[in-house]
Amino acid sequence: MLGAGGRMGRAVASELAREGAAGILAAACDRPGSDAVGREIAPGVRVGDDLAEALAACDVYIDFTSPEATRRAAREASARGVAAVIGTTGLSAEAEAALAELAVAAPVLQAPNFSLGVNLVLELAESAARALGHEFDLEIVEAHHRHKRDAPSGTARALAEAVAAGRGLDAGEASLGGRQGDVGARPRDEIGVHALRGGSVVGDHTAHFLGPSERVEITHRAESRQIFAAGAVKAALWLAQRPAGRYAMRDVLGL
């Protein structure tokens, strides 16, 4: 577990420590100087700061860290052929390139959200965009706690990609992050993506389909980070049996 001292690191450790868990936490790692280093995070497992040592002890690593830490870990894992479950969002081009290099040597599963419900919502949103057609405008709204650094969230971007695919659009060209001033009438195929930040919100995401005289809303609300931890562990156990390459949560769920 990388980023073992963070919220998701602790949640994954808790998931693996519960009675009947199928996986075993082999090692935990955090950045040098972290208050978590030296702390026992699971029975017999203390958080270390030696990345190479942690990777040498495991079959799969789970990464909820930072873009730069994700890049470094992927480079190290490439030399060892260690499978990776990546939950870090807001990745740089360099981090993405490192993951692509790792996928040549080992299986890599990258997801903006490990909730089983969210991944079902992505499928539903794509189907809804395809079925409802161009008469329905597309808007996505997400909310997270005040400490989240990237905006919009990786899940919001995945929702934009899902509805764009359903509509036959390029998400990068069609998506608009917020509006201000005299922006004029709304273009037909625009996808608005809006981020709210505050309080202790774990994660809310809604895809709005706004049509003439009616609207459809597909919403997922996360009430605990434990759902993400459970999904990440499920992904890791599934990934350990796969050949090198790129995978997504849709593959794990058979969608």
N, C-alpha and C positions, 0 to 999 in steps of 0.2 A: 504494500500500500504506500503510494507516494502522496505527500501532503498529509501525512498521518495526524498532524496536530490540528488540522482544519476541521470545519464542521462536517464535511463529507468524509474525511478520513476517519473521524471518530464514529460516524454512522456506519461505515463499511466494517470497521473493526467490531462494532456491536452486532452487526448482522452475522458476521462469521463466528462470533462467540456464542450465539444463541444455541440452545439445545436442538440437536437434530440438523444443524447446518452441514451442508454437503462439502463445503470448501474449508481449507485450513489456512489461516494467516501464517505465512512463513517468515515474513520480514516486514518491517515498517520503517519508513524513512521520511525525514523532513530536512529543510534547509539548515546548514550550519548556523548555529546561534539561536535557533528556535527554542522557545521555552519547552517545547514538547520533547526535545532530545533527552534521552535517558529515562523518560516516563514509561511505565509498563502500560501498554495499550491493550494487551490481551494476555492471558495466562502464559507466562514464559517468553513473551515478546516485548522487547523494549524498543522504543523509537531510536533509530540511529541517524547519522548524517553522512554515511558513506554509500553513495548511490550504487557504485559497482558491486559492493558487498551485498547490498539488498537484492539487486537483480540476479546475482549469482545463486541466490537461495530459492528462487521462485520459478514457476512454470509460466505464470501470467502476472503482469503488474497492472494495477488499477491506478489511474493518474487523474486526480482532481487538484491541479496545482496552478501554475501560471504559464502563459505562453512561452517564456524563456526557459522555465524549468521543464516544460514538456519537450521543447526542442533538445535540451541536453540529455534528457532521459532516452528519447528516441535514438539519438546518436549512439549512446552507450548500449542500448538494447539491440541495435542492429548488429553489433559485433558479436553478440551472444545469442542471437536468434530467439529472444524472449518475446512471447506474445504480449500484446498491449490492449487494454481497454481504456480509452481516452474520453474523459468527461470535461476536460478543460475547454472553455469557449473563448472567443475573441482571439484565435490563434493568428500569428503573423505568417507571412509568406514563407519565412525561414523554418518555422515550426511545421507548417504543412509539408514542406519539402522533406524535412527529416522523417516525418511519418510515412511519406511515400517511399522513401528509401528503406525504412524499417519493414514495410509491407512486402518488399521483395524477399526478405529473409524470414519473416514470421507473420502470423495472422494479426491483423490490426482491426479493432472495432472502435469506431469513432461515432459518438452520438451527442447531440446537444442536450438530450434529456433521456434518462433511463427509466422513467415511469412507464409501466406497461400501458396505463390509460392514455398518456400523451401520444404514444406511438400509434394507438388505435385512432385517436383524434386526427392525427396526420392523414391517415387513410380516409377517414370520413370527410375531412375537409377537401381533399383532392376530388373525391367522388361528388361532393356537393357542388364544387366549382364547375365540374364538368356537366352535371345534370341541370343546374340552374341557368347557365349560359350568361351571355353578355348583358342581359337586362339587369342583372344583380351586381351592384358595386361591392368591391372587396376591401374590407378593413380589418386590421389585426391590432388588438390591444393587449399588452402584457403588463403585469405588475410584479415587482420584487422588493425585497427588503432594502433598506437604505445603504447597506454595505456593498451591494453588487456593483462591480466596476464597469462592466461592458453593457452597452445599450445600442440597439435593442438586444434582447436575450437571444442566445443561440436557438432556443425553441421557437421564438417569434420568427426568426429568419427561416427556420425549417418550415413553419406554417406558410410563410410567404412563398417558399419554393413549392410547397404542396398545392396551394391554390393556383399558382402560376402554371404548374404542370397540368392541372385539371382544365385550365382555360387555354392552354397552348401558348403561354407567354414566356418571356425570359424574365425571371424574377429580378435579376439585377437591373434591367432596364425599366421594369414596370413599378418597382417598389419605391415608395416615398416615405422618408422618415419625418413625420410631423408636418404641420403647416403653420405659416405665419404671414400676416399681411394680406394684401389683395392678390390672391393666387389665381383668381378667375374661376370659371366653372370647372367642375371635376371632369378630367378625361375619363372616357368610358372604361379603359382597361388599366387604370391606375390601381396599385395596391398600397393603401396607407398602412404604415406600421408605427405604432405609438407605444412609448415606454413610460410607465409610472414607477417611481421609486419612493419608498418610505416605510417606516415602521418595521415590523418583523414578518412581512408577507413572505411566505416560502416560495410561492410561484403561482400566478394566475395567468391563463392565456385564453383569449376568446377570438375566434374567427367570425366576423360579421359578414353576412350576405344580405345586402340592403337592396330590395327590389321595389317595384312599383306597388304600393299599397300593402306590402308585407315584407317581413324580414326573417331570416333564419340565423340563429346564433349557436355555435358549437363551442362549448366551454370546458376547460379542465382546470380544477383548483387543487393544488397540492396542499395538504394539511400537515405533512411531516416529511422531513428529508429522508426518513427511513424508506420511503417508497423508491427513492432514487438509489439508495444503497442496495436494496433488495434486487433491483433491476441490474445494477452493475455487477453484483455477485453472480446472478443468473447468466449474464453475458460472459463473464470470465470463465465459468464452468463450461459453457457451450463452446467458447472460443478455443479452449485448450485442446479440443479434438479436431480442429480444422487445419487445413494446409495454409501456407503463406498467402496473403492477399488482403483485400479490403472488405470489411463487413459492416453492417448496420444493425440496429435493433430490430428492424423489420425482418432480417434474416433469422434472428434468434426466435422471434415470435411466429415465423412461418407466414408472414403477411405478403 
